[in-house]
Amino acid sequence: MNRKRSIILITFMFLLSFSINQADIQAKGYGWGFKKNPNHEIPDVGKYRDILKQYGAYYVDESGEKNVYLTFDNGYEQGYTEEVLDVLKKENVPAAFFVTGHYVSSQPELIKRMVSEGHIIGNHSYHHPDFTIVTKDVMKRELESLEKAVADISDQKDMKYLRPPKGMFNETTLQWSNELGYIHVFWSLAFIDWNTHSQRGWQFAYDQIMKQIHPGAIILLHAVSEDNAKALEHLIKGLKAEGYTFKSLDDFVIKDKIPQEIYGY
């Protein structure tokens, strides 16, 4: 009888310890997404909008101004990023590149070029894990390791923008990112562009973006797409012709977080 009690007690203590160790993990995760809006209006993201606002995260510029923000996710190199950078330089357009540890270690010269030409390097984590199923310590290591890797090879010594791997998030990870000094940046315009075996030509990429474009759009593109690289110059010129201005995330976020009276509103 005593042996049975001991086994039960040991099992209970193990489960209690496991529960405590897992208390730092938020089980329920959200996958970022929205219904595409063909009317050139900001897409509705439902309950996500209020959640993001609560934690100072962004997916769009709601000022109503015809600004647009180019962001690229770079997990590995397919040979098109240099062409993308050439176009951005030619058209004098800023961008943000959210990179992983693999990308930094394998493409240091491209990272250096991004920084030297005035683009923002954002944090996409070192190993690209789902932050909603890891502890805060793991998330911290992922972000700090990536930030250090970029600082070691470029003139950008710190980071403030985070794009969560796989677009996964919840209230806990948003709070953790704030505590770690990061701002989540999602997107309001995207299309299936990451499949390198299913590219459909630059016109397709161009049309997908022009159909969804709206004032304040934060556009997500993947630099592994040949279509995106070929479409980029056409896209920039087309949007400029429609009255859009390309801005950096700093232009938007810093202004948004400063009281309006400072700007004389």
Secondary structure, DSSP 8 states (H G I E B T S, - for coil): -HHHHHHHHHHHHHHHHHHHHGGG-----EE------TTSS----TTHHHHHHHTT-BSB-TT-S-EEEEEEEESS--S-HHHHHHHHHHHT--EEEEE-HHHHHH-HHHHHHHHHTT-EEEE--SS---GGGS-HHHHHHHHHHHHHHHHHHSS-----EE--GGGEE-HHHHHHHHHTT-EEB--SB--S---TT----HHHHHHHHHHH--TTEEEEEETT-HHHHHHHHHHHHHHHHTT-EE--HHHHHHHHHS-GGGGT-
